[in-house]
Amino acid sequence: MQYLLDESSLLIPIRVLLFWVFAVAMHHKIRDFTLFVQQVADYRLLPSSLDRPAAITLILAELALLGLISILNAPRYGALLAATLLGLYAFAMLINLRPGRRAIDCGCGDKGQRQPIGWALVIRNFLLAASALVLASYSTASAINSFWVALLLVLSSVTLILLYTAMNQLLANQPHLETLLGNHD
């Protein structure tokens, strides 16, 4: 019996990566909600009275995204919401990078993984948003009809998650490396 891997099957690793990225991000936001509200406030995009409601709205949007992206035959809406949120986060960083406000924590992780905003994070978010838009261009998920295809998709998903995690760790360590090397801006 011959198995074919169609285009929508190849998008499963992107779907898994987006789910993982937002699940981890939402976990950090909920676990230390006070820190997340402060991270929202640090961007200075809203009146301070809206920082807490904005933080709650972002968490609820990410929760909705996780639910939508999990539905077997309807990841499109979750992917569109992911692209929107990633674009919003990148835009917020861009607004703050222009006046040189790089000391802001991006809000991507917890206390132990502080990441100052920078161009690398903006590019990362736009690449993830582009991946989400590719995923959104397909309306249904395909059935996986082979052990080997399933294994390939799982390994691809794990590889994407590991690459994403390694990139995040490199970005988080960049300020420490600059301090060690004596490169201060």
Summary of the structure (lengths in Angstrom):
residues: 185
radius of gyration: 17.9
end to end distance: 61.3
largest distance: 62.2
contacts: 522
relative contact order: 0.16
helix: 73%
strand: 1%
